[in-house]
Amino acid sequence: MNKRFLFSAVIILLIFISCASDESKGILGIEVPIGNGKVSDKTPYLISGVFEEGPAYKAGVRPGDLIMQINDMPVTKGMKFDEIYQKHLTGKAGSRVTLYIKRGDHNLVFDVTRAAVRE
C-alpha cells in the first residue's frame, strides 16, 4: 500500500510540475524556420506566418518580415534555426523581446511581450 501511495504521489507531483512549467511558457505568435537548417542567402530567417490576435501581430509584425536581430543578437549566416528559436525567441510569458525587422526597404523595431500559452 505504501509503494502505491508513493507512486501516486510522484505522478501527481510530476503532473503539477509539468502544468506549472507550461503556464510560464510564452509565445510571440509567429511562424519561423526551425529544425537543422542554417541561415543563409537562400534560407534567411523569415517570418512565414503571424497569428492574428497574437502579441507579434498586435505589435505590427507581419508575414514576410525578415528578422535581422533579436534583442542584442544579430541573426547572421550560419546560425542554426533551432538555436535561434530556442535561445532567443522562446521565453517566459510576460517577458519582452525586441525584434529588428527588415520589411522591404524599411528597417523596423518591434517590442513584443510574450503571451501565455493557451491549450
N, C-alpha and C positions, 0 to 999 in steps of 0.2 A: 504494500500500500504506500509506503514512504517513497519508493522509487517512482511509482506512478504519479504521486503528488509533485515530486521534484521535477519530473519530466514535463508535467503540465505547466508548472511554474516557469520553467525555462522557455517553453514555447510561447507562453503569454508575454514574457519579457522580450523575447525576440520580435514578436509582432508589434509590441509597443515601441521598441527602438526603431523598427522599420517604418512604422507610421509616423513617428515623430520626425525622423530624418526626411521623409517625403514632404512634410509640411514646410520644411525650411528651404527646400529647393526652389529656386527662382527661374523664371523663363523670360526671354525677351520677346518671343513670338515671331521669330524669323526662321527661315529655312536656309541653311548654308551647307557647303560641301563638308562631308565627314568621311571617315574611312582612311585608307592608307595613302591617298593621293597627296600631292605636294603642290604648293603654289608655284605657278609658272606663267609665262606669257599666254600659253594655251589654256591654262586652268587657273584663272585668277580667283580670289576669294570673293565671289559674287553672291549677293543675296538673291536667291531664286524665288522666295515667297515670303510674304509678310501677312500674318494673321490679323484680320480686321478686329478691332477692339483690343488687340494686344498692346503691350507697352511700347514696342518699337513703332507700331503703326500710329499710335497716338502722338508719339514724339515727332513723326514726319518721315520715318524710314520707309522706303518703297522697294518693291521688287526691281532688280536690275542695278541697284546701288552696289558699288564696289567698295568693300571695306579696305581702307588704306592703313588704318591704325586703330587699336583698341586700347583705351587708356593711354599709357605711355609706351606701348609696344607696337612698333611699326610691323605691318604684315609684309614680309619680304619673300622673294623667290626662295624655294627650297624648304619653306616651313611646312610641316605636316598638318593636314586638315584636322585630324583628331586632336593634336596638341593645341592648336588654336582654339578649337571648340571647348575642350575640357579645361584648359588652364585659363582661358581669357573670356569666354562668353558665358560659361555657366557660373553660378554663384548662388548665394542665399537670397531668398525673397526679401525685397526691400533694399537690397544693395544696388548701387549705381554703377553704370558702365558708360564710358564716353566713346562713341563711335565716330571716327573720322572717315567720311564718305566722299567718294568721287561720283558725281552724277552728271554725266555728260562733261561739259567744260567747267562745272562748278564743284568747288570743294566745300563740303558742308560738315558741321559738327552737331551731333545729337547726344544729349544726356538722357539716358534711359534708365528707369528704375525697374528692376526685375520684379515680376509679379509671382505670386504663389502658384504652384502647380495645382490645377483642379483635376479631380478624377471624375 
